[in-house]
């Protein structure tokens, strides 16, 4: 399907331990530009996040926002240092023997000495955390792609309508061309008659001048190429996929042909039509910038 480069997707995952919300939004860009805004604890997953997103997105300036709440209340645990406790007790015993005083140390008293019991942060289960995060990323990315596809369908319909209008304009140029030659021949004959008065007109010479003029203003090749570009654009739009760059190149070629038609034109009607063609091509180019 045809996809726009603008889109939005959101997902939220809540467990007894975490709340993770993911938002993805994008605007136009020539290439894929991923901007990640997330808590530091997710930096470990950055490479995996980028790889996952690239499977859904080919072009655009994409901003990813990840919010995280921890429900484990610090996720702390108590740690006992038996070797340090044993060292304390060994010194207490030495002191008892050296000074002849009783050792009245209790377990609760020993536990109060520095570093015997400590509070430590329990390491996150990275595999479990990534499982939750990746599910949220995938759902947000799927919503994001759907929004792009919906906008892409609107773009397709709009562009196909503009291509139909361009085809009508091309038909008008082709229909006008024989009339231009006929009008030129008539003006040329009238001018010759005026100059030569009653003298006979050399029809062959008139025909030769018309042929030279026709060759000068002929835009047959440009019209053929322009029709070909219109049909190529139509085919790419109907095929869908990531065709934005290709369509942009074709639009540049269409504009080149329209410029040539305008530069060769000596007829006001064709000049106006060529300007209308350029205007329509410019609108198409603007819309194509929104296609992935």
N, C-alpha and C positions, 0 to 999 in steps of 0.2 A: 504493500500500500504506500501511497504518497504520504510523507510526513512533513509537517511544519517543523521549524527549528525552535519555535516557542512552545513551551509546555510546562505542566506542573503536576507533581505527584506527591502524595503524603501517606504515611503509614505510622501506626503506633502499636507497640507491643508492650504488654504489661504482664509481669509475673509476680510471684510473691517476693522476688529478690530485686527485680529491676523494672524500670519504665524507660523504654527507648522509643523516641519519636524521630522519624526521618522525613525530611522535606527536600524535594528536588525541583528546581526551576531553571529555565534556560531561555536565552535570547540568541539572536543571530551571531554567527561567527564563521569565518572561512574554514577553520579547522576545529578540532575537538579541544576545548580548554576547560579542564575540570578544576573547580575550586572547592576544597573541602574545609568545612568549619565544624570541628568536633572536639570533645574533651580530650585532654592529653592521653588518657588511658587507652584511647582508641588508636593512637598513633601506630601501634604495633600492627593494626589491620589495614593501614593505608594502602599498601600494594594490592592486597586482596580486594579492597573496596574499588580501587581504580579498575582492576581487571574485570570485576563484576559489572560495573557501569558501562565499560566499553563493549560488552556483549549486547547492550541495549541501545547505545547511543553512538553515532558515527561523527556527527558534527554539531557545533553549537558551543556557546559559552555557558557552561553548566555549573550551577552552584548547589552544593549539597550541604544541608544543615542537619547535624545529629545532636539531639538533646538527650541527656542521660540522668536518671535519678536512681540512687542506690537505697533500697529499703532494708538493708541488712544492718542498719545502725552502726556504721563504722566497720562492721565485719572484723571485730577484734577477737583474739583468743589469748588465754593465759599460758605462758610457757615457763616450765620449771627447768632450772639449771642444776642438775644433780652433782656435777663435778665441782661447781663452785660451793654448793652447800657442804659437800664432803670436805673441801679445803677449809671452810670456816670451822667445821667441827674438829678438824685436825689441829688447828691453831688453838681452839678453846681447850682441847685436851692438854696440849703443851703448856698452856698458861696455868691450868689446874695443877699440873705436876710441878711447875717451876715455882709457883707462889703458895702452894698448899691450900688453896681455897677451892670450895666445891663448885662444880660446873652445873649451874642451874638453868642452862639453855633449854627451852621447850621448842617444840615444832613451830608453834605460832610465832614465837620470838625469832627463830631462825628465818622464817619466811619473810620477816620484815627487813632483813639485811639487804643491802643493794645488790640488784641483779640476780637474786635467788629466784624470785618470781617476777616476770615481766609481761607486759601487754604488747602483743604484736599484731600487725595487720595480716589477716588471712589472705594469701595470694588468690587473685581471681582465677576462676576456672575458665581459661581463655577459650577452650574448645566450646564450652557451653555458652559463653558470652557471644562468640562468633556465630553460633547456631541461631541465637535470637536476633542478633544484629543483621545477619545475612537474610533471614526471612523478611525482616522489616524493609531492608534495602530492595529485595526482589519485588515485594508488593508495591512499594512506592515507585519503582522503576516501571512496573507494568502499568500503573495508573498514568505515569508520565508519558509513556509511549502511546497509550490510548488517547490522551488529550492531544498529542501531536498528530496522530492519525486523523482525529476528528477535524482539527484545523486544516490538515493536509487535504481532506476531501473538499472543504470549502475553497481552498486555493485552486484545486484542480478544476472545479466547476467554473470559477472565475476566469482562469487562464484559458480554458477551452472556449469560453464565450469570446474572449479577446482574440483568439486565433481565428474563430469564425468571422469576426468583424474584419480582421486582416485579409482573409480570403476574399471577402466582398470587395475590399479596396483594391486588391490585386486584379480582380475581375474588371473593375472599373477602369483601371489603367490600360488593360489589354483591349477593352472595348473602345476606349478613346483613341488609341494609337492610329487605326485606319482613318478615323475621321480627321485627325490632325494632318495626315498626308493629303487627303482629299481637299481640305481647306487650304493647305499650302499650295497645292497645284492650282486651285481656283484663283488664289491671290496672285500667283506667278503669271498665270495666263492673262489676268486683267491688267497687270502691270505692263506685260509685253505688248498687249493690244494698245494700251495707252501710249506707249513709246513709239510703236511702229505704225500707229494709225490704221490705215486700210491694208497694210502689207500682210501677207500670209504668215501664219505662225508655224514655226518648225516644231511639230508635235514631238519628234524624236528628241530634240534638244530639251524641251520641257520635261519629257519623261526622264531624261538623264539627270536633270537638276533635281527632280523629285527623288530619284534613287540616291543621289549624293546626300540629300537632306535626310532621307529616311535612315541611311547608314549612320549619320551623325547623331541622330536622336534615338536610335534603336536601343531598346532596353530588354530585348527578348531573353538574353542570357541572364540578366539580373532577375527577371521575373521567374524564370525557371528555377534558379537557385533559391529565390525567396520562397516559392511554393514548396520546394524540397525541404527548406528549413522549417517551414510551418508544419509540414507533415511529420518531420522528425521530432519536433517539439511535442506534437499531439501524441505520437507513439510513445515517447518517454513518459509523458504524463499518465497515459493509460496503463503503461507497464508498472509504474510506481517504483519504489525502492529509493535508494540514496542517489538521486539524479540531479541534485541542485547544481553541482559544479558543471556537469555536462550541459545542462540547460542554459546556464549563464554563458558558456562559450557559444552555444548556438544563437543566443540572443545577440551577442556581439556581432556575429556573422550576418544576422538579419538586419541589424542597424547599418552595417557596411553596405549592403545591397540597397537599402532605402536611400542612403546618402548618394550613391551613384545614380540612382533613378532621378533624384532631385537635381543633381548637378547637370545631368543631360537634358533635363526638361526645358523646353522653350514655350510650353503651353501652361497657361494659368491653371486650368483644371487639373492637369497631371501634377503640377507643382503642389497644389492644395492637397491632392490625394496623397502625394509622397510625404508631405508634412504630417498628414493624419496618420500615415503608416509609422513614421518615426515616433509620433506621440504614443501610439498604441504599443510599439516595441519598448519604449521607455517604461510604460506602465507594467509591461510583462517583466522587464528586467528587475523592477522594484519588487514585484511579487516573488520572482524566482529567488531573491535574496533570503526569503523566508523558508525556502525548501531545503530540507536536509540533504 
